Amino acid sequence: MVRWKKLLNFTCFQIGWFACAIGATGGRPLLGPLVVGVLLTLQFTLVPSPGKQCRFVLTATLLGWLVDCGLATAGVFTFPFGSGLAGLCPLWMATLWANFAGTLHLSLDWLRGRYWLASALGACGGSLAYYGGQHFGALLLGNNASLSLLAIAVEWALVTPTLVYLSEVGSLDGLKT
């Protein structure tokens, strides 16, 4: 794969994460979803099967968001600016999952077939992202921050290799360029 595509994908991921965090804390909760939507649309032009990539991103978004909703319901984290409908995680949280899913075919494609590595990366990177989100003021970890981060690490240690596997089969067949 062309190196510039991977670098662009990684840069878009970082911009998307910051847009979601800044939008959530600045009273502009739709900023992140709008920015990530534009960036993902741009990135879909970099893959041979944009429709398959879009379906994968939607599947990954739903899976990640549902697991996050479960953790939020359990009190692992809360949102200082309101969650969403019926106590569900806000849209910008779902958007973060879409943003992450967009990396699995480009900048993180090296995780394919390396499920233990994907699990370790997910545990570390996921918990660091939520920790950073707390420092931005986008979310609040539960009363015991260490236990909250442990629960988040477990979530990401399980979901990341699952998404890597899904990126290899089914919806992403033939996407690797």
Protein Blocks (a to p, Z undefined) as FASTA:
>chain_A
ZZklmmmmmmmmmmmmmmmmmmmmnopaklmmmmmmmmmmmmmmmpmblmlmmmmmmmmm
mmmmmmmmmmmmnopaccfkojbeehiacfklmmmmmmmmmmmmmmmmmmgoplmlmmmm
mmmmmmmmmmmmmmnopaccdfblmlmmmmmmmmmmmmmmmmmmmmmgojlgokaZZ
